[in-house]
Amino acid sequence: MRIGIISTRICGSDGVSLEIRKWAAILRRQGHELYYCAGELEGGLEGRLVPRMHFQDAEIEALQRDIFCAECDEQKVRGRMDMLRAGLRAELADFLDHYHIQLIIVENALAIPMNVPLALALRDLIEDRRLSTIAHHHDFMWERERFAVSWMKAELEAVFPPKSESIVHVVINSLAHEALHARTGIAAEVIPNIFDFTHFHYGLDEAALGFRQAVGVGERDWLVLQPTRIIPRKGIEDAIELVRQLRLPLNRGRLFAREVKLVLSHPSGDEGQEYFHKLQDQARDSGVPLIYAADKVAISERGPKQPGQFRLWDAYLNADFVTYPSRIEGFGNAFLEAVYYRLPLLIRRYPVFIRDIEPLDFDLISFDEEITPAVLEQVLAVMADPIRRRRMTEWNFNLAKDHFSYRAVTGKFKKIVERCVS
């Protein structure tokens, strides 16, 4: 089957782009042909680049500001919105026709209103063509405070997400499944974030060598990795606080007097730079070496990279410990990545973790609001004791392979595609 995958961007290390790659790997194994359409496309993907589909397109950003406010010149805003909607519909229609697309997978563009004209254009096409659609939802409008106020709230609620007999809805956690049904009556399928646990990394390879030197971490230093975008809901201030406590003289003694440094592997800017500047101030005041390594990590997993750049996986292969103090997550890509690379991690008990991950009995260091002495003691114990570390990481790897591998969800994928086109 010829499948079109559509999103605002399909590039980089954000959660949506990561899951698109994983879904694509499974679909290709099942014999499907895949084509892509987005406002930013990773190198090597066949399809259509439409810059206006990106949420950072200048005209889209300006329109979004006028949509998410209490008052505006409604007639003028609607005129601009209709013009952008029509242009995007034409681009999408041409993509569908050029590649003879039989089924589309819409990645988050019908769930969270990052680009309202794009969602309206998609809904129009799905309805007019009765186009078989899988709507893969990672975050919903009601989960983000910045989308709470709009003069067209009722219209937005009708399209994020839309009800249609042509659409099979898929969410990534059970809380989203319940909330979507309660708010809209839509009964969605649940497929959690996944990882390919059948391919193994056995340690540092040639490509990963040099990462530590490039980012300013010594070979004997402890590299604590924060592998998330730099936005407020990621709770990175708690990672800084953990490293501050690890660097206290008594604790450093337990860590063999080795330096402890915090490395940020992902970029800032998706929600402005103010949060990053606050983190820099906190780290400076706390005496924590905070290393911004995003410029050394290629945004594309497999596409081209600049000389001197590394892949995200090189950062994991060089890490000693992972921090994941997010307050809100749709599921938890960084959790799965840390488990895959057999790394111990500190994780906040965010709602989806409590509901869908914690009951599976992973061996993790978790916390609620603060880095307490008991939490710190657990971190010190696993960092200083290689036997404890090995037991923890091997247990977690095998448990994740059972629940969150490609093999664990392949059968469900096949049934969803069959249901969608039947």
N, C-alpha and C positions, 0 to 999 in steps of 0.2 A: 504494500500500500504506500502511496505517496503522501507523506505527512508534513505539514507545515508547522514549525514551532515559532511562535510569535511572542515578543516581549518588548519592553522599553529598551533594554540592553541585554546582550548575551556576550559578556566579556568581563573578565576580572574575577575577583574572589569573593564577591557578595554571594549570599546564600542562594538566591534565585539562579544565578549563572552556574553555580556549582551543581545544583540539582538538575538543571537542564542537561549538563554534560552526562550525568549519571543516567537519567531517563533515556537520553539519546543512545548510550551504550547498550542498554537493554533492548530498545526498539530495533537497533541495527542487528543485534543478535537474532531477533525474531524475523528478520528479513525485510524490514521496512526501509523505504528510501526517505531520507530526511532533508528538508530545506528550511532555511531560517530567514526570518524577517524581523529587524529590530533597528533601533536608533543608533546602536553601536554593536558591531559584530566582531567577534574574535577572528583572527586570521585563519584561513583555511576552511571556513564554513561556507558552503554553497547557499546562495540565496540573495536576498535584497536588503541593502542598507538604505534606510529611510531616516535621515537625521532628525526629522521632526517627531519621530516616535519617542525620542529620548526625553526624559523628564528635565534634563538640563538644557534643552533647546531654549534659546532666549525668548521666543514668542510664547512657548508653552509656559515657561516660568512666569512671565508677565501675566498671562491669562489665569494661571493657578492662583496668583496673589489676589486677583479680582474675583475669583470664585469663592475662595475661603476667607470671607470677610462678612460682616453683618450687613453692610450697605454698599451699593455701587450704582453706576448708571447701567441698569439691567439691559436696556435695549442695545447699547453699544457693546457690552460684554457678550451678549447673545449673538450679535452680528459677527464678532471676531471668532467666537466659538464655532458657529456654523460654518464659517469659511475654513477654519482649520479642520473641522470634522469632515467636510466634503473632500478636502485635499488628501487627508489620510485614508478615507474610504477608497478613493481612486487608486492610491498607491497599493493598498492592501488587495483590492480587486485585481489589479494587474499582476501582483505576486501570485495570487491564487490561480489565475488563468495561465500565466506563463509556465508555471511548474505543474499544472494540472493536479492541484492539490485535492485530495479526497477527504482528508481529516485534518483539523487544526488542533494544536495544543496551545492554549493561551496561558502564558506563565505570569501570573500575578497581576496582569493588566486589567482584569475584571474584578479584582479583589480590593485593591487599595488605590485611591485616586491620585496617583502621581502624574497622570496625563489624562485628563477628563475627555478631551476630544477624541483621543485614541480609543478609549473605552466605548464612547458613543458610536464611533465608526464601526468598531468590531460588533457591537450589538446589532447595528443595522444590517450588516452583511450576514451575520448568522441567521437573523430572522428572515431576511429577504431571500436568501439562497437555501434556507433550511440546511445549513452547513453543519455536518457532524463535528462536534467540538468537545474536547476535554478542557475544562477550565481548572487549572492547577493553582490553588490559592495558598499563599504563604503567610500573608498578613491581611487583616481586614480593616476597613475604614474606621470602624468603631473602636479599634485597638490603639489608635493614635490620636492624641489630644489635639494635634495641630489641624485635624480635619473635623473637629467638633462643631465649628461655627461656619455656616454658609447660608446665603440667601436662597440657594437652590437645593436645600438638604433633601427634600422629598424626591426630587429627580435623581439625585446621587444615590439614594438608597435603592432606587429601582434598577440601577445599572451596576452597582457594586455589592454583590454580583447580580446579574440578571436571571430571571426565571425563563427557561425555554425548554421545550421538548427536545431540542437539538443538542442540549448541553448536558454532559455528565460532569458533575462537580467532584473535585478531589481536594481534600485538605490534608495537612501534614501532622495533625494531632487530634486527640479525642476531645479536647476542650473546644477547638474550633468547630468540630463536627456538631457538638451540642449547641454552641452559640448560633451557628448558621441555621440549624433547624428551628431553634426557638425564635429567631428573629424573622425568618423568611419562609419556614416550612420546607426548605430544601434539604433533602437527605443526601449527604455527600459520602463518597467513599473515603477511607483513611489510608494513606500510604505515608509512612514516616520518612524522614531523611534517611538516606542509605549510603553505603560505601562499598567499594569492591574489595572485600576481604579475602578474595582468592589470589590476589597478586601481592607478593610480599616484598618488603624492603628489608634487607639483611644488615643494614648499617650504612655508614657513610660511604658514598661512592665518589667517583672522581668529580662529578658535577657539583657535589655538595661541599667539597673541600675548598677552603678559602672563605666560606661565609662568615665565620667568626672574625677573622682578620678584617674582612671588608666592613663589618658593622662596628668594630671596636670592642670585641669581646675576646679576652685571652683564652688560650687553650685550657687553662686550669680554672677559669671563672665558671661560676654557676650561671647558665643562661636560662632565665625565666621568660617564657614566651607568652605574649598576649596576642593570640591570632584572630583578632576581630577588627572590623572597621572602628574608627575612632568617633563614636557618636555617644550621646549621654546614656542611652539605655544599656550600654555595654558595661557600665559600672567600673571603669578602669581605675578610678580612684582607690578602689579596694585592692587592686593588684599592686599599686604603688605603696599602699599601707602595709601589705604583706611583706614586700621587699624591704621596706623601712625596718620592720621588726626583725627580719632575717639578718639584717646588717648590724644589729646591736651587738656589742662586743661579746657578751655571753653566748649568744646564738651563733655568731661567726666562729667561735671556738668549736662548737659542735659540728660546724660545716668545714672543719679542717682549715680555718682561717682563709678560705678562698673568697674572692670578691663575688658579690651577687648583683647581677645587672638585669634590668627589665627591658625587653626588646618588643617594640610594637611593629608588627609585620605588615599591617594593612594601612591604607591611606585615610586621611581625614578629609573633610570637605563636603561629604554628601549632605550634611546638615549645618554647614558653616564651620568656621575655625575657632569659635569662642570656647568650645569645650576643650579642644586640644590645648589652647593657651592656658586654660585653668589647670590642666594636668601638668603642663610644663612648670607652672608656678608651684604647684604642690610638690612635685618631685624635687625641684630646686630647694624649697624650704625644708624638705625632709632628708636631704642628702642622698637621694636615690638616683643612681645613673639611669636615666630614661633615654633609650636609644630609639629614634625614629628610623626604622629600616625600610619603610615602604618604597623609598626611591631605589633601594637595592633589590626589591622583589618585583619581578615582572607581573603585570596585572593579568596576563594571559597564562593559562595553565600549560598550553602546548604551542601557542603561537610564537611569533618572533619576540626576541628580547634584546635589549641593548647590551653592548659589551660591558662586562662587570656586573651584570644583573644575575640574580638567582631565581629559582622557583620557590613557591611557598613551601613545597615539600623539603627543600634544602634547609629551611629554617627549622622545621620539625626534626629533621635528622640531626641537627646540631643542638637541639634544646635538651635541657635537663628536667624541666618542670613546666607545666602549662597552667596559666590562670584563666578562668572563664567565669567572671563574676557578673554576668549579665542579669539584669532585672527582668527583662522580657525577651523571650525567644520563641519563634514559631516552632522550632524543635531543638536543634543544636548541632550544627555542622562541625563546629570546633570541638565539641565533645567527641564525636565520632572520629575526627581526624587524630586527636590526641590518643584515643584508644587504639586506633589502627597503628600508629607509630610507637605503641607500647610506652607511652609516657604517663607518669602520674599527674593528676591535675586537681586543682582546687576549683570547685564549682558552686555557684550560688543556687539555692533551692528555688528557682523561678517556677511559676505555676505549671508549665508543661512538663518540666523535669519532675515535679512532685507527682503529677498524674500518670505520665507515660513511661518514665525512665526509672525513677527510684524504686518502684515495686519489683523491678526485674533483678534486684540484688547485685548491682555493680558495686565493686569495692572502690569507693571514692571518698575524697575529703570534701565534705559539703558544709556550707554555712548559710545563715539566714540574713543577718544584717551587718554583723561586725566580725572582724578577725579576732576572735576570743583567744585567751591563753590555751584553751583545749584544742582549738583549730590549729594554732601555731605549732603546738606540740606534735600534732599529727603530720604536719608538713615537714618539720625537722626530722621526724622519725623516718619518713619514707625517703627523704633526700640523703640521709646519712647511712641508711642500711640497704645495701644492694639486694639482699635476700628478700626483705620486705617489699622492695620495689618490684622485683621480678615476679613475686607471687601475685601482687596487685595487678600488674599490667598484663600478665598472661591470662589471668582469670577474666579480666575485662575484655581482652581481645576475643577470646573464645565465646563469651556470652554475646558480644555484639555481632559476631559472625552468625550466630543462631537467629538473631532478631532483626538485624539491620543490614544484612548483606543483599547483594543483587539477587542471589538465589532465593532469599526469603520472600521477595515480593514479585518474582517473575510471573508466577501463576496468576496473581491478581492483576498484573499489567495486561496479560493476554485477555482476561475476562472483561476488563474495562474497555479495551479497544473493540472487542467483539460486541459488547453491549452498545457502544456508541454508534457503530455503523449498522446495527441490525434494524 
